Amino acid sequence: MTTLIQVFYSIIIGAVQGISEWLPISSKTQVLLASQALLHLNFQQAYSFGLFMEIGTILAAVIYFRRDVYSLIKVVLLRGTTMEKKLFVYVLVATIVTGLIGAPLYLIADSITGISVGIPMMVIGIILLGDAFFIWYSRKKRHEGKAPNTRKFDSLNMKDYIIIGIAQGIAALPGVSRSGITTSAMFLMNVEADEVFRLSFIVGIFASAGAFALTTLASHTNVSTALAGIGMAGLLIAIAVATVVSFLLIDFLIKIASKKKIVYLISALGIIALASGVLYIIYGTMGIPVF
């Protein structure tokens, strides 16, 4: 493989990771497919590499939410405010639950194939479309004074944290989008749209870091094989591209979340998730080896 081809493949894989991490189409699945096609990896190697590539989106999220990350550090140093302590408890509880659910699912991920991959994506797509309608209807009723206000972070409780952690843990399965399932769960809790994306992305930093650490420890052989195909320079390029693309997409989603266009955005995300699920099922039915 020439250096030029390595750079080209790295840019593609980085862009795929940076875009798909924040859309309801499962970034690890998209990177898996891309690395299988470009680097000729087997399923387990490509799946491990997909989790390993989350380092780029971790960096982007840490940079974008640096103030929130600093708030968490302040709590650890026993200097946080009441709201910062609440954020710390949210992240801690959701991350622990995510690990308890996600780690076992990661270990059985290679048994998830074909149609089984498409079904959860279809479910997420349907839920997101339902969320979009619910938001539109709630805002309409709120203007008429007939609907309760949406929830902010300060109204969430321990049960909510656990539910978000469970949803995020399920995302360890191939085909399940972490951002898709966590945002869907919070929309169903009637959380305000801009809070949904912020809280999902912040807790995702630690879930992604955990996935990265687990992959490095448990699947270092698979990761090494993938790195041999893309090269160290290629890996750095892929991570850099993923970081930049992720940062831009996070900024876009956060800004549009507070506007009326959020209904159209969530509808679009739902259609994307639903369409990807249908494609996986069609491929599985036809015997096309998606995984």
C-alpha positions in Angstrom: 0.0 0.0 0.0 1.4 3.4 -1.0 1.6 6.4 1.3 -0.8 8.3 -0.8 -3.4 5.5 -0.6 -2.9 5.4 3.2 -3.6 9.1 3.4 -6.7 8.8 1.3 -8.0 5.8 3.3 -7.2 7.7 6.5 -9.2 10.7 5.5 -12.2 8.6 4.5 -12.2 6.6 7.8 -11.7 9.8 9.9 -14.5 11.5 8.1 -16.8 8.5 8.5 -16.0 8.4 12.2 -16.5 12.2 12.7 -19.8 12.3 10.9 -21.4 9.1 12.1 -20.6 9.4 15.8 -23.1 12.2 16.2 -25.8 10.8 13.8 -28.1 7.9 14.7 -26.3 5.4 12.4 -23.8 3.8 14.7 -20.3 5.1 14.1 -18.6 1.8 15.0 -20.7 0.1 12.4 -19.8 2.7 9.7 -16.1 2.6 10.5 -16.4 -1.2 10.6 -17.8 -1.3 7.1 -15.3 1.3 5.8 -12.3 -0.5 7.3 -13.5 -3.9 6.1 -13.7 -2.5 2.6 -10.5 -0.4 2.6 -8.2 -2.3 4.9 -9.6 -5.8 4.2 -10.1 -6.6 7.9 -12.3 -9.3 9.3 -15.3 -8.5 11.4 -13.7 -8.6 14.8 -10.7 -6.6 13.7 -12.9 -4.0 12.0 -15.3 -3.8 15.0 -12.4 -3.3 17.4 -10.9 -0.7 15.1 -14.2 1.1 15.0 -14.2 1.4 18.8 -10.6 2.4 18.8 -11.3 5.3 16.4 -13.6 6.9 18.9 -10.5 8.6 20.3 -11.0 11.3 17.6 -14.5 12.1 18.7 -13.5 12.0 22.4 -10.9 14.8 21.7 -13.5 16.9 19.9 -16.1 16.5 22.7 -13.5 17.3 25.4 -12.5 20.5 23.5 -16.1 21.6 22.8 -17.3 20.9 26.3 -14.1 21.9 28.0 -16.0 24.1 30.6 -18.2 21.1 31.6 -15.1 18.9 31.8 -13.4 21.5 34.0 -16.5 21.6 36.2 -16.2 17.8 36.7 -12.5 18.2 37.6 -13.5 20.9 40.1 -15.8 18.5 41.8 -13.1 15.9 42.1 -10.9 18.6 43.7 -13.8 19.3 46.1 -14.5 22.8 44.8 -17.6 22.3 42.7 -20.9 24.2 42.9 -24.2 22.4 43.6 -25.0 22.2 39.9 -21.5 21.0 39.0 -21.8 18.3 41.7 -25.1 17.2 40.1 -23.5 17.0 36.7 -20.7 14.9 38.2 -23.2 12.5 39.8 -25.1 12.2 36.4 -21.9 11.4 34.5 -20.7 9.0 37.2 -23.9 7.0 37.5 -24.7 6.9 33.8 -21.1 5.8 33.0 -21.1 3.0 35.7 -24.4 1.7 34.4 -23.1 2.0 30.8 -20.1 -0.1 31.7 -22.2 -2.8 33.5 -24.4 -3.1 30.4 -22.0 -2.4 27.6 -19.0 -4.5 28.6 -20.8 -7.9 28.4 -22.5 -6.9 25.2 -19.1 -5.9 23.7 -17.8 -9.4 24.4 -20.7 -11.0 22.4 -20.7 -8.5 19.6 -19.3 -10.9 17.1 -22.4 -13.0 17.2 -24.6 -10.1 16.1 -25.1 -10.3 12.3 -27.3 -9.4 9.4 -31.0 -8.7 10.2 -30.2 -8.5 13.9 -28.2 -5.3 13.2 -31.0 -3.6 11.3 -33.8 -4.1 13.8 -32.5 -1.8 16.6 -31.7 0.9 14.0 -35.3 0.8 12.7 -36.6 1.0 16.3 -34.4 4.1 17.0 -35.5 5.7 13.7 -39.2 5.2 14.6 -38.6 6.6 18.1 -36.9 9.7 16.7 -39.7 10.3 14.2 -42.1 10.0 17.1 -39.9 12.4 19.2 -40.1 15.0 16.4 -43.8 14.8 16.3 -44.0 15.0 20.1 -41.8 18.1 20.1 -43.9 19.7 17.4 -47.1 18.9 19.2 -45.9 19.9 22.6 -44.7 23.3 21.4 -48.0 23.8 19.7 -49.9 23.0 22.9 -47.5 25.1 25.0 -48.2 28.1 22.9 -51.9 27.5 23.7 -51.0 27.0 27.4 -52.1 23.4 27.4 -48.8 21.5 27.7 -46.3 21.2 30.5 -42.8 22.7 30.1 -40.0 20.5 29.0 -37.5 19.4 31.5 -34.1 20.9 32.2 -31.1 19.1 33.6 -31.8 20.3 37.1 -35.1 18.4 37.1 -33.5 15.0 36.2 -33.1 12.5 39.0 -31.2 9.2 39.8 -33.7 7.1 37.9 -33.2 9.2 34.8 -29.4 8.8 35.1 -29.8 5.1 35.2 -32.1 4.9 32.2 -29.7 7.0 30.2 -26.8 4.7 31.3 -28.8 1.6 30.2 -29.6 3.1 26.8 -25.9 4.1 26.3 -24.8 0.6 27.3 -27.0 -1.1 24.7 -25.1 1.0 22.1 -22.2 -1.4 22.5 -24.0 -3.7 20.1 -23.2 -3.4 16.4 -25.8 -1.3 14.6 -26.9 0.6 17.7 -26.1 4.3 17.6 -25.0 5.7 21.0 -26.1 9.2 20.2 -29.3 8.0 18.6 -30.4 5.8 21.5 -29.4 8.3 24.3 -31.0 11.2 22.6 -34.1 9.2 21.9 -34.3 8.2 25.6 -34.0 11.8 26.8 -36.5 13.1 24.3 -39.0 10.5 25.6 -38.3 11.9 29.1 -39.4 15.3 27.7 -36.0 16.9 28.2 -35.4 20.2 26.4 -33.7 19.6 23.0 -30.6 21.6 23.6 -30.1 19.9 26.9 -30.6 16.5 25.2 -27.6 16.9 22.9 -25.4 18.5 25.5 -26.1 15.8 28.1 -25.8 13.0 25.6 -22.5 14.3 24.2 -21.0 15.0 27.6 -21.7 11.5 29.0 -20.6 10.1 25.7 -17.1 11.3 26.3 -16.7 8.8 29.2 -18.5 6.0 27.4 -16.3 6.4 24.4 -13.2 6.6 26.6 -14.3 3.3 28.3 -14.9 1.7 24.9 -11.4 2.8 23.8 -9.8 1.5 26.9 -11.7 -1.9 26.8 -10.8 -2.3 23.1 -7.1 -1.5 23.7 -6.9 -4.0 26.6 -9.2 -6.8 25.3 -8.6 -6.6 21.6 -5.1 -5.2 21.2 -4.2 -7.9 18.6 -7.1 -6.9 16.4 -6.3 -3.2 16.8 -2.6 -3.9 15.9 -3.7 -5.7 12.7 -5.8 -2.7 11.7 -3.0 -0.2 12.5 -0.6 -2.3 10.4 -3.0 -1.7 7.4 -3.4 2.0 7.9 0.0 2.9 9.3 0.9 5.1 12.3 0.8 8.3 10.1 -2.5 7.2 8.6 -3.9 6.7 12.1 -2.9 10.2 13.2 -4.5 11.7 10.1 -7.7 9.7 10.6 -7.9 10.9 14.3 -7.2 14.5 13.3 -9.9 14.4 10.6 -12.4 12.7 13.0 -11.7 15.4 15.6 -12.2 18.4 13.3 -15.3 16.9 11.6 -16.7 15.9 15.0 -16.2 19.4 16.5 -18.0 21.1 13.6 -20.9 18.7 13.7 -21.3 19.0 17.5 -21.4 22.8 17.1 -24.0 22.5 14.4 -26.3 20.2 16.4 -26.0 22.2 19.6 -26.8 25.5 17.9 -29.8 24.2 15.9 -31.2 22.4 18.9 -32.5 25.6 20.4 -34.2 26.7 17.2 -37.6 25.8 15.7 -35.7 23.8 13.0 -34.9 21.1 15.6 -38.1 19.3 14.6 -36.8 19.0 11.1 -33.4 17.9 12.3 -34.8 15.1 14.5 -37.1 14.0 11.7 -34.1 13.8 9.4 -32.1 11.8 12.0 -35.1 9.5 12.4 -35.3 8.9 8.6 -31.5 8.3 8.4 -31.7 5.7 11.2 -34.8 4.1 9.8 -33.3 3.9 6.3 -30.0 2.4 7.6 -31.9 -0.2 9.5 -34.0 -1.2 6.5 -30.8 -1.5 4.4 -29.2 -3.8 6.9 -32.3 -6.0 7.0 -32.5 -6.1 3.2 -28.8 -7.0 3.0 -29.3 -9.7 5.7 -32.3 -11.2 3.9 -30.4 -11.3 0.6 -27.5 -13.0 2.3 -25.1 -10.1 1.6 -22.4 -10.3 4.3 -22.8 -6.8 5.9 -21.1 -8.3 9.0 
